[in-house]
Amino acid sequence: MLLQPAARRRAFLWAALSIVTPAVWFGARSLHAQITRNPLRSVTGSVTDGSGKEPLRGAVVQIEAEDTMVIQSYVTDERGTYHFRNLRTDADYRVWATFRNHRSKTQEMNKFDRKPDREISLEIDLTKD
């Protein structure tokens, strides 16, 4: 029995879909499992002067992954706020800020802390030399 061209195309499409659909479905399940197993996290916060009241616009906030020693930087906005996104959950991080040759204390983020979003406020005492 010979199939007409239109019927041949439909048969080919059904055969292709029956092969491609399971591959896409299993690939999507694998990607979903990977994302839920290794979700990313973020850190936001603000940088203020030593009194904790005045926001420091233009302060440089840096975050370092302890295992790779890769440092990312962010310059605070007019409200003194910053944010880092897409941080790995399997790494420890250190966060600090600098402003006009002054530096805040270093804050730590532990990989065992399962909170996906963390807020860290940093203070820089501008009166110290």
SULGI-V570785 format. One record per pair of residues at least 12 apart in sequence whose C-alpha atoms are under 10 Angstrom apart, sorted by sequence separation. I is the first residue (numbers start at 1). J is the second residue. D is the distance in Angstrom with one decimal. If there is no record, write none. Layout:
# SULGI-V570785
((I;J;D) (I;J;D))
This chain:
# SULGI-V570785
((47;59;7.2) (61;73;5.6) (62;74;6.4) (72;84;8.3) (94;106;6.4) (95;107;5.2) (96;108;9.1) (108;120;9.3) (46;59;9.7) (47;60;9.1) (60;73;6.6) (61;74;5.2) (62;75;8.8) (93;106;10.0) (94;107;5.7) (95;108;6.4) (107;120;7.7) (47;61;8.3) (60;74;5.7) (61;75;6.2) (93;107;8.4) (94;108;4.7) (95;109;7.9) (107;121;9.0) (46;61;9.4) (59;74;8.2) (60;75;4.6) (61;76;7.2) (93;108;5.8) (94;109;6.3) (107;122;8.2) (45;61;9.8) (58;74;9.1) (59;75;5.6) (60;76;6.5) (92;108;7.4) (93;109;5.0) (94;110;8.9) (106;122;8.4) (58;75;5.4) (59;76;5.4) (92;109;5.6) (93;110;6.7) (104;121;10.0) (105;122;7.4) (57;75;7.9) (58;76;5.0) (59;77;8.4) (91;109;8.6) (92;110;4.8) (93;111;8.0) (104;122;6.3) (105;123;7.5) (56;75;10.0) (57;76;5.5) (58;77;6.4) (59;78;9.9) (91;110;7.3) (92;111;5.0) (103;122;9.5) (104;123;5.6) (105;124;7.8) (43;63;9.5) (56;76;7.3) (57;77;5.4) (58;78;7.5) (60;80;9.9) (61;81;9.5) (62;82;9.9) (89;109;9.9) (90;110;8.8) (91;111;5.2) (92;112;8.4) (103;123;8.5) (104;124;4.6) (105;125;9.7) (55;76;9.1) (56;77;8.3) (57;78;4.9) (58;79;9.5) (59;80;7.4) (61;82;7.3) (63;84;8.2) (76;97;9.6) (89;110;8.8) (90;111;5.4) (91;112;8.8) (92;113;9.4) (103;124;5.9) (104;125;7.3) (55;77;9.2) (56;78;7.6) (57;79;6.4) (58;80;7.3) (59;81;9.2) (60;82;9.0) (61;83;9.0) (62;84;9.3) (65;87;8.8) (71;93;9.5) (73;95;9.8) (75;97;9.3) (89;111;5.7) (90;112;8.0) (102;124;6.6) (103;125;7.8) (104;126;9.7) (55;78;7.7) (56;79;7.3) (57;80;4.8) (58;81;9.5) (59;82;9.3) (61;84;9.6) (65;88;8.8) (67;90;9.5) (68;91;8.9) (70;93;9.8) (71;94;9.3) (72;95;9.7) (73;96;9.8) (74;97;9.3) (75;98;9.8) (88;111;8.4) (89;112;8.1) (90;113;9.9) (102;125;7.2) (103;126;8.7) (55;79;5.7) (56;80;4.8) (57;81;8.0) (63;87;9.9) (67;91;6.7) (68;92;9.9) (69;93;9.1) (71;95;9.5) (73;97;9.3) (75;99;9.9) (89;113;8.5) (90;114;10.0) (96;120;9.6) (97;121;9.9) (98;122;9.7) (100;124;9.9) (102;126;6.5) (54;79;8.9) (55;80;4.7) (56;81;8.4) (57;82;10.0) (65;90;9.9) (66;91;6.9) (67;92;7.3) (69;94;9.8) (89;114;7.7) (95;120;8.4) (96;121;9.6) (97;122;6.9) (98;123;9.6) (99;124;7.5) (101;126;9.0) (102;127;9.1) (103;128;9.9) (54;80;8.5) (55;81;7.9) (65;91;6.4) (66;92;5.6) (67;93;8.6) (89;115;9.3) (95;121;9.9) (96;122;7.1) (97;123;8.1) (98;124;7.5) (99;125;9.6) (100;126;8.4) (102;128;7.9) (64;91;9.8) (65;92;6.0) (66;93;5.6) (89;116;8.1) (95;122;8.8) (96;123;9.2) (97;124;7.6) (99;126;8.4) (102;129;7.9) (64;92;8.4) (65;93;4.6) (66;94;7.1) (88;116;9.8) (96;124;9.6) (101;129;8.9) (47;76;7.5) (64;93;5.4) (65;94;6.8) (87;116;9.2) (46;76;7.7) (47;77;9.8) (63;93;6.5) (64;94;5.2) (65;95;9.2) (86;116;9.9) (87;117;9.8) (45;76;9.5) (46;77;9.3) (48;79;9.2) (49;80;9.8) (63;94;5.5) (64;95;6.6) (47;79;8.6) (48;80;6.7) (62;94;8.1) (63;95;4.4) (64;96;9.0) (85;117;9.0) (46;79;7.7) (47;80;5.2) (48;81;9.0) (62;95;5.7) (63;96;6.7) (84;117;9.9) (46;80;5.2) (47;81;6.3) (61;95;7.1) (62;96;5.6) (63;97;8.8) (84;118;10.0) (45;80;8.3) (46;81;4.1) (47;82;8.0) (61;96;5.7) (62;97;6.1) (83;118;9.8) (45;81;5.6) (46;82;6.1) (60;96;8.4) (61;97;4.2) (62;98;8.3) (83;119;9.0) (44;81;7.4) (45;82;5.6) (46;83;8.8) (60;97;5.4) (61;98;6.5) (82;119;9.9) (83;120;9.7) (44;82;5.6) (45;83;6.6) (59;97;6.5) (60;98;5.3) (61;99;8.9) (82;120;9.6) (43;82;8.4) (44;83;4.2) (45;84;9.4) (59;98;5.8) (60;99;6.5) (82;121;9.6) (43;83;5.7) (44;84;6.4) (58;98;9.3) (59;99;4.8) (60;100;9.5) (81;121;8.9) (42;83;7.3) (43;84;5.3) (44;85;8.5) (58;99;7.4) (59;100;8.0) (80;121;9.9) (81;122;9.8) (42;84;5.5) (43;85;6.6) (56;98;9.9) (57;99;9.0) (58;100;9.4) (61;103;9.7) (66;108;9.9) (80;122;9.8) (41;84;8.7) (42;85;4.4) (43;86;9.2) (56;99;7.8) (59;102;9.7) (60;103;9.5) (61;104;9.4) (63;106;9.5) (66;109;9.9) (41;85;6.5) (42;86;6.1) (43;87;8.2) (59;103;9.6) (62;106;9.8) (63;107;9.4) (64;108;9.7) (65;109;9.5) (66;110;10.0) (40;85;7.8) (41;86;5.7) (42;87;5.8) (63;108;9.5) (40;86;5.2) (41;87;5.1) (42;88;8.7) (63;109;9.8) (39;86;8.7) (40;87;5.4) (41;88;6.4) (42;89;9.4) (39;87;9.0) (40;88;5.3) (41;89;6.4) (39;88;7.6) (40;89;5.9) (47;96;9.4) (48;97;9.9) (38;88;7.7) (39;89;6.8) (40;90;9.3) (47;97;7.4) (49;99;9.5) (38;89;6.6) (39;90;9.7) (46;97;9.8) (47;98;9.2) (48;99;10.0) (37;89;9.7) (38;90;8.0) (43;95;9.4) (47;99;9.4) (50;104;9.2) (49;104;9.4) (48;104;9.6) (47;104;8.8) (61;122;9.0) (59;124;9.4) (43;109;9.1) (56;123;9.1) (55;123;9.2) (56;124;8.7) (52;121;9.2) (54;123;9.7) (52;122;8.6) (53;123;9.5) (52;123;6.4) (43;115;10.0) (50;122;9.3) (51;123;7.9) (52;124;8.5) (41;114;8.8) (42;115;9.1) (43;116;8.5) (44;117;7.7) (45;118;8.3) (46;119;8.5) (47;120;9.0) (48;121;7.9) (49;122;8.6) (50;123;5.5) (51;124;8.7) (52;125;9.1) (41;115;7.6) (42;116;6.3) (43;117;5.7) (44;118;6.4) (45;119;5.1) (46;120;7.2) (47;121;6.0) (48;122;6.5) (49;123;5.5) (50;124;5.2) (51;125;7.6) (39;114;9.8) (41;116;4.3) (42;117;4.9) (43;118;4.7) (44;119;4.9) (45;120;4.8) (46;121;5.0) (47;122;4.8) (48;123;4.9) (49;124;5.0) (50;125;4.0) (51;126;9.4) (40;116;6.8) (41;117;5.6) (42;118;6.3) (43;119;5.6) (44;120;6.3) (45;121;4.9) (46;122;6.2) (47;123;5.6) (48;124;6.3) (49;125;5.7) (50;126;6.4) (39;116;7.7) (40;117;9.0) (41;118;7.9) (42;119;8.6) (43;120;6.9) (44;121;8.1) (45;122;7.5) (46;123;8.4) (47;124;7.3) (48;125;8.6) (49;126;6.5) (50;127;7.9) (48;126;9.8) (49;127;9.2) (50;128;9.6))
